[in-house]
């Protein structure tokens, strides 16, 4: 069985209506090419100043995910709605960076809130995601209509291989990586990290990145990719808003895992997490 997957590359800005219209157009283009699983980028509905995104945050039944549900149902696809800034219904003051898997019936199949918040300095720019957002605390594996297991992650999570190993140990065959990777880190780290996560976990990786400039002048690097379990890049986006599509050959994945059974050679009896770690 094959799974035809797509990654949507956007240049999202503060204009939600424009972002949703572009996401809709490119999602339809991917579905027209036969895509069964479509992944949107991080904060696909809005990339803006943190205060603006916090003020414009939506609940899980808000406008952006209502569109995603309608599109998934109409196009008969599984849709990973990249991520949105979610306004918590339990605590109206709380915000999360949240990815939602919506099934072909238009209903929510899984909700993942980003575990690792982006508090770094890159090329002279400081990012403090934790100033406006709270971290999630749950690792999430979902399932497509064909019962293909999908491990859900977001952007900066890519630098934490232990998360991806746990997703794989829980059955993930596909790893979704909606992102807004910075231009600098996309050029130097993006492809090596994606291919490493694919190779070490013998999984398909569907990585949908933002491209271009968004307020207040941050730049994302594009190069969205679909990578196979051998680390081969099956599709890569040019530097524009676009959809890329590739076939994930699940039989080849099984063959790779059988012939190079590294996942079954793990030594959980010997692994010990150190009591003290040094950054």
ABEGO torsion letter per residue (X at the ends): XBBBBBBBBBBBBABAAAAAAAAAAAAAAAAAAGBABBBBBBGAABBBBAAAAAAABBBAABAAAAAAAAAAAAAGBBBBBGBBBBBBAABAABBBBBBBBBBAAGBBABBBBBABBBBBBBGGBBBBAAAABBBBABBBBBBBAAGBBBBBBBEAAAABAAAAAAAAAAGBABBBBBBBBBAAAAAAAAAAAAAAAAAAAGBBBBBBBBBEBBOAGBBBAEGBBBBBAAGBBABBBBBBBBBBBBBBBAAAAAAAAAABBAAAABBAAABBBBABBBX
